[in-house]
Amino acid sequence: MYTIGQVSQQFNISVSTLRYYDKEGLLPQLKRVSGIRYFSEKDLEALRVIECLKRSGLEIKTICQFMKWCELGNETLPKRKELFEKQKRVVEEEMKQLQKVYEMISYKCWYYGESVKLGSEEYVTPKIPEGLPIHIKKSYDAAHQ
């Protein structure tokens, strides 16, 4: 069993956020002894899922619904699976967008590195795009799709 302070440190979540999760019913199995919250391994796993869903863009009310489905048991398995499949697609799209951002940053790191090394952008810009090194051209092309 873990105290709220221990869980806060372990997950890098504020104590007030953990209290909010409890208040919203996201941690229905949470035990209290003399008003002190104690988190079990099962509660920690629930927090991992809650944080995952939150980072994937779900609102707290939707996460609450998911946690209620979990409490209802096997009859809600299809709904839970569908929710995670939807969020997987959302995250995949975000990853594609972040990859494009990464490629632009990689290209610009090369661009400004070369400009600094040569003392001016005027020596680098004529290389764009056909005269770029192959690995940089790949980043340039990916960033400009």
NORVENUR-V45232 format. One record per backbone hydrogen bond with DSSP energy under -1.0 kcal/mol. NH is the residue of the N-H (numbers start at 1). CO is the residue of the C=O. If there is no record, write none. Layout:
NH|CO, NH|CO
//
This chain:
2|39, 7|3, 8|4, 9|5, 10|6, 11|7, 12|8, 13|8, 18|14, 19|15, 20|16, 21|17, 22|18, 23|19, 24|20, 25|22, 26|21, 30|27, 31|38, 33|36, 36|33, 38|31, 39|2, 44|40, 45|41, 46|42, 47|43, 48|44, 49|45, 50|46, 51|47, 52|48, 53|49, 54|50, 55|51, 56|52, 57|54, 58|53, 63|59, 64|60, 65|61, 66|62, 67|63, 68|64, 69|65, 70|66, 71|67, 72|68, 76|73, 77|74, 80|76, 81|77, 82|78, 83|79, 84|80, 85|81, 86|82, 87|83, 88|84, 89|85, 90|86, 91|87, 92|88, 93|89, 94|90, 95|91, 96|92, 97|93, 98|94, 99|95, 100|96, 101|97, 102|98, 103|99, 104|100, 105|101, 106|102, 107|103, 108|104, 109|105, 110|106, 111|107, 112|108, 113|109, 114|110, 115|111, 116|112, 117|113, 118|114, 119|115, 124|121, 125|121, 127|124, 128|125, 131|127, 132|129, 137|133, 138|134, 139|135, 140|136, 141|137, 142|138, 143|139, 144|140
//
